[in-house]
Amino acid sequence: MNKKKLAIVIALVVIIVVVLGIFAFGNKAKAPEVSNGTAPTSTAPQTATSTASSSGLSIVISTNTPKSYSGVSFSFTYPGAWTISSAMPLLMDDFSGKYKAGGVIPAGGAQLAIATTTSYGPVENIIATELMNATDVASSTTAVDGVACTKATYRANYSQSATAQNISLYCLRGTELWKIYFSYPAGDAAASADLSVFNGILASMKLKE
């Protein structure tokens, strides 16, 4: 191999080494942080605040007395006996998530779920679709934070021996729709107390645009 060819080979080797070095350095760059979007839940009766975020959206759950939840689309206060198991969408109950077999709410328990979505069609169509298998359906109107809502009460069967009493609220402002679902065992002795809690939560609720 003459000197000219040797010089060319050496130059190529140097270029390859430099390129590999740059590639390796790039792979050592810090990976982007990822949030699971679920705020931690605390049942301890002490003052504390938990914050979670997803896609830049902040959620704050406070264990002050009363407890409070503040998300992107709504906020409210709730009693200390209730715990939040999911923040997006919101799911909470007063029995620490200890469902009976088949996902049945236990006696004396109640569950609240809230979801937000964008609606471009009649709310009546959404209600009809969601409640097509419900029984004893009755509808009325109410308001949450000054927003007119359609309220539906109905029963849904878990099985032949387990039936849930349900209240669903559909609150539409512009194209944003808040869907609020409250459930407890039909005929339960704690129904009156459960409804009082639910009405208190609704009274404290603020709907955000």
C-alpha positions as CSV (number, residue, x, y, z in Angstrom):
1,M,0.0,0.0,0.0
2,N,1.5,3.4,-1.0
3,K,1.5,6.5,1.2
4,K,-1.4,8.1,-0.6
5,K,-3.7,5.1,-0.1
6,L,-2.5,4.7,3.5
7,A,-3.4,8.3,4.2
8,I,-6.9,7.8,2.8
9,V,-7.5,4.8,4.9
10,I,-6.3,6.6,8.1
11,A,-8.6,9.5,7.3
12,L,-11.6,7.2,6.9
13,V,-10.9,5.5,10.2
14,V,-10.7,8.9,12.0
15,I,-14.0,10.0,10.5
16,I,-15.7,6.7,11.5
17,V,-14.4,7.0,15.1
18,V,-15.6,10.6,15.3
19,V,-19.1,9.7,14.1
20,L,-19.4,6.8,16.5
21,G,-18.3,9.1,19.3
22,I,-21.0,11.6,18.5
23,F,-23.6,8.9,18.3
24,A,-22.6,7.4,21.7
25,F,-22.7,10.8,23.4
26,G,-26.2,11.5,22.0
27,N,-27.5,8.2,23.5
28,K,-26.3,9.3,26.9
29,A,-28.7,12.3,26.9
30,K,-31.3,12.4,29.7
31,A,-34.6,10.7,28.8
32,P,-37.7,12.8,29.0
33,E,-39.6,12.6,32.3
34,V,-43.0,10.8,32.1
35,S,-45.9,11.3,34.5
36,N,-48.6,8.7,34.9
37,G,-51.2,11.4,35.3
38,T,-52.7,9.9,38.5
39,A,-52.4,11.8,41.8
40,P,-51.5,9.8,44.9
41,T,-54.3,9.3,47.4
42,S,-53.9,9.8,51.1
43,T,-56.4,8.6,53.7
44,A,-54.5,10.0,56.7
45,P,-56.4,12.8,58.5
46,Q,-53.6,15.3,58.4
47,T,-52.8,18.4,56.4
48,A,-51.2,17.5,53.1
49,T,-51.3,18.3,49.4
50,S,-50.6,15.9,46.5
51,T,-50.1,17.2,42.9
52,A,-49.9,15.3,39.7
53,S,-49.7,16.3,36.1
54,S,-50.4,14.9,32.7
55,S,-49.5,16.7,29.4
56,G,-48.9,19.8,31.5
57,L,-52.3,19.6,33.2
58,S,-52.2,20.0,37.0
59,I,-54.3,18.2,39.6
60,V,-54.2,19.0,43.3
61,I,-55.7,16.7,46.0
62,S,-55.7,18.2,49.5
63,T,-56.3,16.1,52.7
64,N,-57.2,19.2,54.7
65,T,-60.6,19.0,56.4
66,P,-62.7,18.9,54.4
67,K,-60.6,17.3,51.7
68,S,-60.6,19.0,48.3
69,Y,-59.9,18.2,44.6
70,S,-58.9,20.7,42.0
71,G,-58.5,19.5,38.4
72,V,-58.4,21.1,35.0
73,S,-62.2,21.1,34.4
74,F,-63.7,21.1,37.9
75,S,-63.0,21.4,41.6
76,F,-65.0,20.4,44.8
77,T,-64.7,19.6,48.5
78,Y,-65.6,16.2,50.0
79,P,-65.8,14.4,53.4
80,G,-62.7,12.8,55.0
81,A,-64.2,9.3,54.8
82,W,-64.0,9.4,51.0
83,T,-60.9,8.5,49.0
84,I,-59.9,9.1,45.4
85,S,-58.6,6.1,43.5
86,S,-58.3,7.7,40.1
87,A,-57.9,11.4,39.2
88,M,-58.2,11.3,35.4
89,P,-61.1,10.5,35.0
90,L,-62.1,11.0,38.6
91,L,-63.3,7.9,40.6
92,M,-63.9,8.0,44.4
93,D,-65.8,6.1,47.0
94,D,-66.3,5.8,50.8
95,F,-65.3,2.1,51.1
96,S,-61.6,2.3,50.2
97,G,-62.2,0.5,46.9
98,K,-63.2,-2.8,48.6
99,Y,-65.9,-3.9,46.1
100,K,-67.7,-7.1,46.4
101,A,-67.4,-9.9,43.8
102,G,-68.3,-8.6,40.4
103,G,-67.5,-5.0,41.2
104,V,-70.6,-4.6,43.4
105,I,-70.7,-1.6,45.8
106,P,-70.9,-3.0,49.3
107,A,-73.8,-2.2,51.7
108,G,-73.4,1.3,53.2
109,G,-71.1,2.3,50.4
110,A,-71.3,4.8,47.5
111,Q,-69.3,5.8,44.5
112,L,-68.8,9.0,42.5
113,A,-67.3,9.3,39.0
114,I,-66.8,12.4,36.9
115,A,-65.7,12.7,33.3
116,T,-65.4,15.6,30.9
117,T,-65.7,15.5,27.2
118,T,-66.4,17.6,24.1
119,S,-69.9,17.3,22.8
120,Y,-71.0,18.4,19.3
121,G,-74.5,16.8,19.4
122,P,-77.6,16.8,21.5
123,V,-77.1,15.7,25.1
124,E,-80.4,13.8,24.9
125,N,-78.7,11.4,22.4
126,I,-75.8,10.8,24.8
127,I,-78.2,10.1,27.7
128,A,-80.3,7.7,25.6
129,T,-77.2,5.7,24.6
130,E,-75.7,5.5,28.0
131,L,-79.0,4.6,29.8
132,M,-80.5,2.2,27.2
133,N,-80.2,-0.8,29.5
134,A,-81.3,1.1,32.7
135,T,-84.7,0.7,34.4
136,D,-87.0,3.0,36.3
137,V,-85.4,6.0,34.5
138,A,-86.7,9.5,35.5
139,S,-85.3,12.8,34.3
140,S,-85.4,16.3,35.6
141,T,-83.3,19.5,35.4
142,T,-80.9,21.0,38.0
143,A,-77.9,23.2,38.1
144,V,-74.3,22.8,39.2
145,D,-72.3,26.0,39.7
146,G,-74.9,27.9,37.7
147,V,-74.7,25.5,34.7
148,A,-78.0,23.9,33.6
149,C,-77.8,20.1,33.9
150,T,-80.0,17.2,32.9
151,K,-80.4,14.8,35.8
152,A,-81.4,11.2,35.4
153,T,-82.2,8.7,38.2
154,Y,-82.3,5.0,37.4
155,R,-81.4,1.5,38.4
156,A,-78.9,-0.8,36.9
157,N,-78.5,-4.5,37.7
158,Y,-75.1,-6.0,38.6
159,S,-76.8,-9.4,38.8
160,Q,-80.2,-10.9,39.7
161,S,-79.4,-10.3,43.4
162,A,-77.6,-6.9,43.2
163,T,-79.0,-3.7,41.9
164,A,-77.5,-0.2,42.1
165,Q,-79.4,3.0,42.4
166,N,-77.9,5.7,40.2
167,I,-77.9,9.4,39.6
168,S,-76.3,10.8,36.4
169,L,-75.9,14.5,35.7
170,Y,-75.1,15.9,32.3
171,C,-73.9,19.5,32.4
172,L,-73.3,21.2,29.0
173,R,-71.7,24.6,28.6
174,G,-70.7,25.5,25.1
175,T,-69.2,22.2,23.7
176,E,-67.8,21.0,27.1
177,L,-69.8,18.3,28.8
178,W,-69.4,17.3,32.4
179,K,-70.8,13.8,33.2
180,I,-71.3,13.1,36.9
181,Y,-72.3,9.6,38.1
182,F,-73.3,8.7,41.6
183,S,-74.1,5.1,42.6
184,Y,-75.1,3.2,45.8
185,P,-76.9,-0.1,46.5
186,A,-80.6,0.1,45.8
187,G,-82.7,0.1,49.0
188,D,-79.6,0.6,51.2
189,A,-80.1,1.9,54.7
190,A,-77.4,4.5,54.2
191,A,-79.0,5.9,51.1
192,S,-80.1,9.1,52.8
193,A,-76.7,9.8,54.2
194,D,-75.1,9.0,50.8
195,L,-77.4,11.4,49.0
196,S,-76.6,14.1,51.6
197,V,-72.9,13.7,50.8
198,F,-73.5,13.8,47.1
199,N,-75.6,17.0,47.3
200,G,-72.9,18.6,49.5
201,I,-70.2,17.8,46.9
202,L,-72.4,19.2,44.1
203,A,-73.0,22.4,46.1
204,S,-69.2,22.9,46.4
205,M,-68.4,22.1,42.8
206,K,-66.9,24.7,40.5
207,L,-67.0,23.9,36.7
208,K,-64.0,25.4,34.9
209,E,-64.0,26.4,31.2
